[in-house]
């Protein structure tokens, strides 16, 4: 632990307004902080001591005024110890809280294996769903305004008074009340969707004045190679199929269907027949396996589907 007088050895670093006799003042008033380490931010603590000196000086003047009314009664002898105890208690608790705020943030890291999914209920107002092959770092103390780091795909439900900050794929996201999705591994880009609420985001490499916002139904795409962000509306909710288990194809081309199936089942699907690529398909599946979907496609388009173990081909 650092002795208090060691903090003030280098007088050049101390503000000119700082009272160099503070050690004497603290000693005169029975204030001893030699066991407390202010190494994190000495300057902030010095301000507290300056305020403390000021209050003690005011207190001394107050005692003098009292004595002018009743010169034979020693109020200072009674009030000074109580005053000192109160100030000591306040400063000690302030320092303890100060040290809590400035100590290093401790994180827990969670990695989801391929083919697995995890749900994290951080509190009553904050839940995270993690898709497979995703890693997330969460601060041990959520009450602190610490950042969450995401590498992969997750869905968030946030409804609280305290702001949540999430960093993923080179973008910083902030919100207090929002249901949203982030995927930092979407075709070498980052994609974010907002289902409900408002989500602020910005590229920390740019000024904060470039901060953007997403609201209900908005989608953002960030290309890290060119540092470009595009914002548009998203009506297709199949990006959340891994979370909801619902695949909904509403009059979309077979090319798009194959892309969605590829993402959902992590199996490459290719439409080899050019006559089928832009055929429209409509169907809904709840927790369906791939065999049921492929069977529906064969019946709808009278096509053949084959596979070689590495991909599926629609002809």
C-alpha positions in Angstrom: 0.0 0.0 0.0 1.3 3.5 -0.7 1.8 6.0 2.1 -0.2 9.2 1.7 2.8 11.5 1.9 4.4 9.5 -1.0 1.6 10.6 -3.3 2.7 14.2 -3.0 6.4 13.8 -3.3 6.4 15.2 -6.8 5.1 18.7 -6.2 5.4 19.7 -9.9 2.6 17.3 -10.8 0.2 18.8 -8.3 -2.1 21.6 -9.3 -0.9 25.1 -8.2 -4.1 25.6 -6.2 -3.4 22.5 -4.1 -2.5 23.2 -0.5 1.1 21.8 0.1 0.4 21.6 3.9 -2.3 19.0 3.5 -0.3 16.3 5.5 -0.2 18.7 8.5 -3.9 19.5 8.2 -4.9 15.8 8.1 -2.6 15.1 11.0 -4.1 18.0 13.0 -7.6 16.6 12.5 -6.8 13.0 13.2 -7.3 11.9 9.6 -5.1 9.0 8.5 -5.3 7.4 5.1 -1.9 5.7 5.0 -3.4 2.3 4.3 -5.4 3.4 1.3 -3.9 3.2 -2.2 -4.9 5.9 -4.6 -2.7 4.8 -7.4 -5.5 4.6 -10.0 -6.2 8.3 -10.2 -4.5 10.5 -7.7 -5.7 13.8 -9.2 -9.4 13.0 -8.4 -8.6 12.2 -4.8 -6.5 15.3 -4.4 -9.6 17.4 -5.3 -11.5 15.7 -2.5 -8.8 16.6 -0.1 -8.8 20.2 -1.2 -12.6 20.3 -0.5 -12.0 18.7 2.8 -9.4 21.4 3.7 -11.9 24.0 2.8 -14.6 22.5 5.0 -12.3 22.2 7.9 -11.3 25.8 7.6 -14.9 26.9 7.5 -15.5 24.8 10.5 -12.8 26.6 12.4 -14.3 30.0 11.6 -17.7 28.7 12.7 -16.2 27.7 16.1 -14.7 31.2 16.4 -18.1 32.8 15.8 -19.7 30.6 18.4 -17.1 31.6 20.9 -17.9 35.2 20.3 -21.3 34.6 21.7 -20.3 32.3 24.6 -16.6 32.8 25.1 -16.3 30.3 28.0 -17.8 27.3 26.3 -15.5 25.1 24.2 -17.8 23.9 21.4 -14.9 22.9 19.3 -13.8 20.3 21.8 -17.2 18.6 21.5 -17.9 19.1 17.8 -14.5 18.6 16.3 -14.2 14.8 17.0 -17.8 14.2 15.7 -17.1 16.3 12.6 -13.8 14.5 12.0 -15.4 11.1 12.3 -18.2 12.0 9.8 -15.7 13.4 7.3 -13.4 10.4 7.7 -16.3 8.0 7.1 -17.5 9.9 4.0 -14.1 10.0 2.4 -13.3 6.4 3.2 -16.6 5.2 1.6 -16.0 7.5 -1.4 -12.5 6.1 -1.9 -13.8 2.5 -1.7 -16.4 3.3 -4.4 -13.8 5.1 -6.5 -11.5 2.1 -6.4 -14.4 -0.2 -7.4 -15.1 1.9 -10.4 -11.5 2.0 -11.6 -10.4 -1.5 -11.0 -9.9 -3.7 -14.0 -13.0 -5.3 -15.5 -13.2 -9.0 -15.1 -14.8 -11.0 -17.9 -16.3 -14.4 -18.4 -15.9 -15.9 -21.9 -18.4 -18.3 -23.3 -17.9 -20.3 -26.6 -20.7 -22.2 -28.3 -19.7 -25.3 -30.2 -20.8 -26.0 -33.7 -24.4 -27.3 -33.8 -25.1 -26.0 -30.3 -27.1 -23.0 -29.0 -27.1 -21.3 -25.6 -29.5 -19.0 -23.8 -28.1 -16.6 -21.2 -30.5 -14.9 -18.7 -28.2 -12.2 -17.4 -31.1 -10.6 -15.3 -34.8 -10.1 -15.5 -34.4 -7.5 -18.2 -31.5 -8.8 -20.3 -31.4 -12.1 -22.2 -29.0 -13.2 -24.9 -29.4 -16.2 -27.3 -26.1 -17.4 -28.8 -25.9 -19.4 -32.1 -23.4 -22.1 -32.8 -19.7 -21.2 -33.3 -20.1 -18.0 -31.3 -17.9 -16.5 -28.6 -19.0 -13.8 -26.2 -17.2 -12.0 -23.4 -19.4 -10.6 -20.6 -18.3 -8.5 -17.6 -18.6 -10.2 -14.2 -20.2 -7.1 -12.8 -23.1 -6.1 -15.0 -23.9 -3.0 -12.8 -20.7 -1.3 -14.2 -20.9 0.3 -17.6 -18.6 -2.3 -19.1 -18.7 -3.5 -22.7 -19.8 -6.9 -24.0 -17.7 -8.4 -26.9 -19.4 -10.6 -29.5 -17.7 -12.7 -32.2 -20.4 -14.6 -34.1 -24.2 -14.5 -34.0 -26.6 -13.6 -31.2 -30.1 -12.3 -30.5 -30.5 -9.8 -27.6 -33.6 -8.7 -25.6 -32.8 -5.6 -23.5 -35.3 -3.6 -21.4 -33.6 -1.7 -18.6 -32.6 1.7 -17.4 -28.9 1.2 -17.8 -27.3 1.4 -21.2 -25.8 -1.8 -22.7 -22.7 -1.5 -25.0 -21.8 -4.3 -27.3 -18.8 -4.4 -29.6 -18.8 -6.8 -32.6 -17.1 -6.9 -36.0 -15.6 -3.4 -35.5 -18.9 -1.7 -34.6 -20.1 -0.4 -31.3 -23.8 -0.8 -30.4 -25.6 0.9 -27.6 -29.2 0.6 -26.3 -31.4 0.5 -23.3 -34.6 -0.9 -24.8 -34.4 -3.1 -27.9 -34.8 -6.6 -29.3 -32.1 -7.0 -32.0 -29.8 -9.4 -33.8 -26.1 -9.2 -34.6 -24.1 -11.5 -36.9 -20.4 -10.6 -37.3 -19.7 -13.5 -39.7 -22.3 -12.9 -42.4 -20.5 -13.3 -45.7 -17.4 -11.6 -44.3 -19.6 -8.6 -43.3 -21.4 -7.6 -40.1 -25.2 -7.5 -40.2 -27.5 -6.2 -37.6 -31.4 -6.3 -37.5 -33.8 -4.6 -35.1 -37.0 -6.4 -34.4 -38.4 -3.8 -31.9 -37.0 -0.8 -30.2 -34.1 1.5 -31.0 -30.4 0.7 -31.4 -27.6 3.2 -31.8 -24.3 2.2 -33.5 -21.1 3.7 -34.8 -17.7 2.9 -36.1 -15.2 3.8 -33.4 -12.7 4.7 -36.1 -14.9 7.6 -37.1 -16.1 10.6 -35.0 -19.1 9.9 -32.8 -21.0 12.5 -34.8 -21.4 9.8 -37.4 -23.5 7.7 -35.0 -26.5 6.1 -36.6 -29.8 4.5 -35.3 -31.8 1.5 -36.2 -35.5 1.1 -35.3 -38.3 -1.4 -36.0 -37.5 -3.5 -39.1 -34.2 -1.8 -39.9 -31.1 -3.7 -41.0 -27.5 -2.5 -41.2 -24.6 -4.0 -43.2 -21.0 -3.1 -42.4 -18.2 -4.0 -44.8 -14.9 -3.8 -42.9 -12.8 -3.7 -46.1 -14.2 -0.4 -47.4 -15.4 0.8 -44.0 -18.9 1.3 -45.4 -22.2 1.0 -43.6 -25.6 0.6 -45.4 -28.9 0.9 -43.7 -32.1 -0.5 -45.2 -35.5 -2.1 -44.3 -35.7 -5.9 -43.8 -39.0 -7.7 -44.2 -37.6 -11.2 -44.2 -37.5 -12.7 -40.7 -35.7 -15.9 -41.7 -32.4 -14.5 -40.3 -33.9 -15.4 -36.9 -34.8 -19.0 -37.9 -32.0 -20.4 -35.8 -33.5 -18.7 -32.8 -37.3 -19.1 -33.5 -37.2 -22.4 -35.3 -39.5 -20.9 -37.9 -38.7 -20.8 -41.6 -41.2 -18.8 -43.6 -40.9 -18.6 -47.4 -43.3 -16.1 -48.8 -43.3 -16.1 -52.6 -39.5 -15.9 -52.9 -37.2 -17.3 -55.6 -35.6 -20.8 -55.3 -32.2 -19.1 -55.3 -33.1 -17.2 -52.1 -34.7 -20.4 -50.6 -31.4 -22.3 -51.2 -29.4 -19.5 -49.5 -31.7 -19.5 -46.4 -31.6 -23.3 -46.2 -27.8 -23.2 -46.5 -27.5 -20.8 -43.5 -30.1 -22.6 -41.4 -28.7 -26.1 -41.8 -25.1 -25.1 -42.5 -25.1 -27.2 -45.7 -24.3 -25.6 -49.1 -27.3 -25.8 -51.4 -27.0 -24.9 -55.1 -29.8 -24.6 -57.7 -28.0 -26.0 -60.8 -31.0 -25.8 -63.2 -31.3 -22.2 -64.5 -35.0 -22.7 -65.2 -35.7 -23.3 -61.5 -33.5 -20.5 -60.1 -36.2 -17.8 -60.2 -39.2 -20.0 -59.6 -41.3 -18.7 -56.6 -41.8 -20.8 -53.5 -44.2 -20.4 -50.6 -44.3 -22.5 -47.5 -43.7 -22.4 -43.7 -41.9 -24.8 -41.5 -41.7 -24.9 -37.7 -38.8 -26.9 -36.3 -38.7 -28.9 -39.5 -35.7 -31.0 -40.5 -34.1 -30.6 -43.9 -35.6 -33.8 -45.3 -39.1 -32.4 -45.0 -38.1 -29.1 -46.7 -36.4 -30.9 -49.6 -39.4 -33.2 -50.0 -41.7 -30.1 -50.3 -39.4 -28.6 -52.9 -39.4 -31.8 -55.0 -43.2 -31.9 -54.9 -43.5 -28.2 -55.8 -41.1 -28.1 -58.7 -40.9 -31.8 -59.8 -37.1 -31.5 -59.4 -34.3 -33.8 -58.4 -32.1 -33.2 -55.4 -28.8 -34.9 -55.0 -25.8 -34.7 -52.6 -22.2 -35.7 -52.4 -21.7 -35.2 -48.7 -20.4 -31.7 -49.1 -23.3 -29.9 -50.7 -26.9 -30.4 -52.1 -27.7 -29.8 -55.8 -31.2 -29.0 -57.1 -31.8 -30.0 -60.7 
